[in-house]
């Protein structure tokens, strides 16, 4: 199957047009589009353009608010509780992380949690906002129940992603951005859309048994935690998912666990809980960036087990994908995804569609 090479600017404006077509405020549409395009640019295709139809539906049905701005319910010099006012997740996320950065600049740390939020795209977008200010950034969110706990067969936790990013020298950085499930749901959806099997260890069927069939995962089954089943350490991923829930749903007073609405079912507001942390290294031992560079150099300098596969740092695969996109002159999208999103755009009255005249082999 072919891929379409599309420039970042074209994808950005396409998403904005689609969101504005259903009534989104232009600056909110821009925030969303930036996060989705960044996801694709970094290689997280499960959280980029592939997700646009979900956001369109949330605004179109009125289950996600299109007017207003987040507000602070409660705050101290280092903390804040934010009401996301049921706005698009990236609008809430940018507001919260910018507030956390301001507090970290003033007192060394900012810890901000939000209730009343929605799906916010890649968690790494927010932790990287702190890195741009030479700070450590952390970002967490709960999600609809998609993950089956170890020994269970019912989804009671979200993919509950974690992102931690730290600056090093010369623009280098450590950027961890991962779900606490074995994979993000979007990767299973992409395999299903392509009619490809999934690796065993990504998800289970309705009986809690691991399966390579994405349809069984998506229809009655669920994702499994990082580690897979109990024998291979899945209980560790299960514990991490619970940790994220403590920081998000519990601490923020948002919905949590199987109280959160079913994925893509817009029968009630999501009321997701999210957590954003910024830490100013200047408040601690001097020379942080130098030590971070040294730490990463140690790992990258290891003699690899496979000469063709060097030891990487979290964030290196994303940097490679960005470099690849820059060399190609755009982002390569699977043609099925482009066709699907163009059909979604037509349904909301958008006529200027994504181009697919620059094709690349799979």
ABEGO torsion letter per residue (X at the ends): XBBBBBBAAAAAAAAAAAAAAAGBBAAAAAAAAAAAAAAAAAGBAAABAAAAAAAAAAAAAGABBABEBBBBABBBAABBBBBAGGBBAAAAAAAAAAAAAAAAAAAGBBBBBBBGBBBAEBAAAAAAAAAAAGBBBBBBBBBBBABBBBGBABBABBAGBBBBBBBBBGGBBBBBBBBABABBAAAAAAAAAAGBBBBBGABBBAAGBBBABAAAAABGBBBBBBGEBAAAGAAAAAAAAAAAAAABAAAAGBBBEAABBBBGBBABBAGBBBBBBBBBAAABBBGAAAAAAAAAAAAAABBBABAABBBBBBGAAAAAAAAAAAAAGEBBBBAAAAAAAAAAAAAAGBABBBBAABBBBX
